């Protein structure tokens, strides 16, 4: 992420592995920057999801559980492992699958997505200090997620018959929602720093 941000900021990153890898798929510098922007937007969401920042090691998974992907749970809203539960914001957006598959968005799906985003943002209005938003310290985003991931398995036992307890859902839903809002606000700030004309 830092290499992409530096590149989009106008710095020379041509000797980095990030630049070289992206440019393998681009026919020009502008096309490479377009791909880089799409990647950093995607990564901004990923880095705020705690199970994207960790891998749990155990006797059952000596090489790791792939960030909860191998931590089985009883299927609920099609989420049958812990990673999927967090990807759905602890089941809160299980019904949004149609928004990620039907492209291009039509007027109705675009409005529904916008309404859901506005409602989520409203829930956190005034609760997240601007000092926490106005940063491009990508390592701190990772570290925040890792700190959360350190306890998201507490009290859980993997198994296809394991139902996520109501206490877990009530504890982690606000945290998962805040991570989504933080990702969006920080993304908006990052884009502003990259593309808003300076006065």
N, C-alpha and C positions, 0 to 999 in steps of 0.2 A: 504493500500500500504506500509506504513512503516514497519508493521509487516512482510509482505512477503519479503520485501527487507532485513530486518534484518535476517530472516530465511535463505534466499539464501546466505547471507553474512557469515553464520556460527554461528550466535548468537542463544542462547537458547530462543525460543519464545513458548515453549511447553505449557505454562500456558495461552496463549492468546486465545481469542475466534476465531481469524483468523486461527490459527494453528489447533485448535480442529475441527473447521468446515471443513476445507480442508481435514483433515485426516479421516473424516467420509466417504470420497469417495475414499480413497487410501488404498492399501493393504500393503504399505511399506513406509518408510521415503523417499526413492528415488522417488517413484511414487507420493508422496505428493509434493515433490519439483518440479517435472515435471509439475504437475497441477498448483502449485503456480506460476511458471514461465509463463505459458500460461495465467493465470489470470492477472498477473501484466502487461504483454504485452497488453492485452485487455484494462485494466484499464488506461494504459498510454494514449491510444487514447481517451478513454472516458473523462478523466479529463481535456483534452485540448479543448473539445467541450463545448462552453459556456452554452448551454441549458442542459448539464448534471450536472451543478453546481447550478441550480436555479429552482424555482417553483414560478410562478406568481399567486398571489392571487387577486381576484376581486369579484364583486357582482355575476358575472356569475359563478365564480369558487372559492367559499369560502374555499375549501380545496386544492386549487392549480390547475394549468393547466398541471401538469405532465411534466414540462420542455418544454412547447410549444407543446406537443403532442395533447392537447385539444384546441390549437389555430388554428382554421380552416382557410384555404386559398383555393383559387381556384386551383384545381389540375394542376400542370405543371410538366412534366416529372415524373409523379406518386407521386410527393411530394404534399400532400394536407393539410399539417399542418406545422407550423413553425419549429418544431423539425426536421422533415424530410428534410426541406430546408437546415438547418445547417448540417445535416448528409451527405448531398450530396455536401457539401462545396459550398453552395449558387448556386446550380444547376450545378456546374462545372463538377462533376463526376456522373451525372445522367445515363450515358451510361456504367458505370462500373459494373452494376448488374451481368452481366455474369461472372465477375471475382470472385464474392463472392458466386456464386451458383455452378459452375462447378468445382468439386474437384475429384480427384487431378488435379492440374493445368497441362495442357499439355505445350509443348514448346512454342506454339503461345501465349497462354494466359499469361504464365509466362513472356515472352518477352514484351507483351503489358503492363502488369502491371509494369514491370521494367522501360520501356520507359516513362510511365506516371509519375512514381516516380522521375526518373532522371530529367525530364522536370520541375517538380514542385520544386525540390531542386535547379536547375539552376536559377530559378527566384529569389531565396533568397540568392544565394551565395554571401558572403561578407557583407550581410545586417544584420545578427543576430550575435551580439558579443558572443565570446566563453564563456564569464562569465555568459551569460544568458543560455547557453546550458549545461555547465559543473556543474550540480547541481542535487542532488536527494532530493531537498526540495519539497516534494510532496504537502505540504500545500500551498506553493507559486504558484504551478501550478493551484490548485483549486481557489486560490484567484484571479489570473489573469483572469480565466474564469468567475468567478462571477462578476468581475468588468465590463467585456464586456457584460455579460447577463443583467446587470442593465439598459442598454440602447437599447437592440436589439428589444424591442417592440415599441420604440418611433415612433410615426407617423403612427402606424398600427392599423387597426380595424379588428378584427376577423370576418370571414364570408366566406361561400363557394363560394361567388362571388368576394372576395377580391383578386385582383392581386397584387403581390409584385411590388412596384414601381421600375423603372429603377434606381432611385437615391439610393434606398436601396441596390440593387444588386451591384452597382458600389462602394458604401461605404463599404459594408461588405465582398465582395469577397476577397480583399487582406487580410483582417483580418482573415477570415476563412482559407485561404490558409496558412498564416503564422502559425496559430495554428497547422495545420497538419504537417508542416515542423518542428516546434519546438518539437512536440510530437515525431517525428521520430528521430530527432537529440538527444533529451534527452534520448530516449529509447536506442539508440546506445551507448551513454555515460554510461548509467546505466549498460547495459550488459557488457561493457568493464570493469567497476569497479568491477563487480561480477566475471568475468571469465578470464580476461587477466592475465597471470602470472606476478607477480611482480618481478622486477629485483634487 
